Amino acid sequence: MRTTETVKNETTAFYQKDLILLSEKVVSKYAYTIPEREHEDVKMSIIEKYLIQEEKIILQFKGQAKYSTYCYAILNRICCGIIRSEIKNWQQNHDLFKESQAITLSPEEKYIIKDEMSFLSKILMTLDQPFKIIIFLAVLYRLEPKTSYINKYDFNYKKHQLLKILSKNHGSSKAKLYTAMAKLVHLVEKKIVQPDAIRMWLNKRRAQAINRLNGPFNRANYDKESFQILFENFYTK
Amino acid sequence: MDNNKHLSEETIALAAESLVNTSFKNFAPTIRQHIAECDQCAHEVQMVAELLEESTQKPFINSSTNSSIDIKSLRSKRSTPAFLIAASISLAIIASTIFIWIENDKVSNKIPTLSGLNEIENLYERTFTQETIDSLENLTKNTPKKNKTKENNSTEQNLRKEEVLLTYQAHPKMETLSNRFKNDAAHRGFGIEIITKSELKVESDKFQLNWNNPEATPLTIEIFDNNAKKILELESDSNTCEIASPKSKGLYYWKLLDDDFELIFCGRILIE
């Protein structure tokens, strides 16, 4: 916890030019949702709402996080509020990722894919048991097991021979894949679960990840197939 | 600006910072749990983390680096001598062997007797239709006589009757599952319409399961015995599946699953 003096210094150092810059960055994160012609208006609305509540915002700051991060959170929340109230009036630009059918990707598209993979990794990290989800999705999509993720799920993975269990399922039916996952849970978490329970658990987590990728304002339109493509890119990078 | 249902902006900021610093797993468990469950708060944390990452240009996940750090820290904690570990494993194996030996001894005294059959019948009353009881009685009547004492013959017949009744004994979990689809209720869409009845009686050496699969979706058919043990698994993208009847009479269950292994239907099969 920082001293009152430090907090005061941080807040006074937050000049208006920083406010404009941060607002621009926040609006750019919702480029898929906010039509281009509305970007400037939304940015000015964010700044206006911030300035109206500035005193309250500063008073509520407890000094636990950095002030700049706190401002990002404030501006992001204000922006989300504006989008919720205006979204019905806007025409939305969906599926920039999905619509790209080119065999060779432009630098812009490559950047977008990289951005999406980074976003996916954050989403997975905020879910319950993230490394278990990553490993099980890799099994489901028949990807090579990676010790870096397996180690985070079970540091005793060598003793439990998890790599051996995971490696021999490449040509297997889905039923056998879920049976292998159930075996992993039994070895690592000492729980006896049915493959069916694993299937339902993983489907739920995958649906949650897809829902969060698409965001509350239709930033994207992922489905199971496009999610699999994104995950494979993320996993094999 | 605090919302009673959602996290405050400062908590969102703290969570985003921990996500960027790869210390999210050490964050307050209640808040982590809320983020795992609340899409709105998760979205805000993710967006703020993205903004923070862009401003600092610091990659927040590097599994290889983290794993090497984790391994090093764990190695320093491992100080238990190897022989103690080996001794405790040996003791555990011996103890479990003794336990299994004792349990098997107990189980061998629990084979159901004729006096227990009425209890079984009461528990699974619906399974034993009049036709089934008649066929069982005929089975016991038609049992060929052997050159044994009357007492031995009677014991053998009783045991056989017990065995046959056990093969018609319903499995509680499978019954619960199949009941959901009884009376053609709520087969789970996916564009598949089930034609076979929820309870199928089979008296021949093969039977057919039918459905409408207009989009030729790859489907999986699983057959289970009445101990919920899978005895057959098939794949099909057509509207029907022909299966050879199991050699043993009794109650079986079948499941139809889509290509994501979501359950479309569960039904019962009576082999008579």
Interface residues (C-beta under 8 A of the other chain):
Chain A: L22 K25 V26 K29 Q53 K56 I57 Q60 F61 K62 Q64 A65 K66 S68 T69 Y70 Y72 A73 I74 N76 R77 C80 S118 F119 S121 K122 I123 M125 T126 L127 D128 K146 T147 S148 Y149 N151 K152 F155 S173 K174 A175 Y178 D196 R199 N203 Q208 N211 R212 G215 P216 K224
Chain B: M1 D2 S8 E9 E10 I12 A13 L14 A16 E17 L19 F24 R32 Q33 I35 A36 D39 Q40 A42 H43 E44 V45 Q46 M47 V48 A49 E50 L51 L52 E53 E54 S55 F60 I61 S63 S64 N66 S67 D70 I71 L74 T220 E222 E233 E235 D259 D260 F261 E262 L263
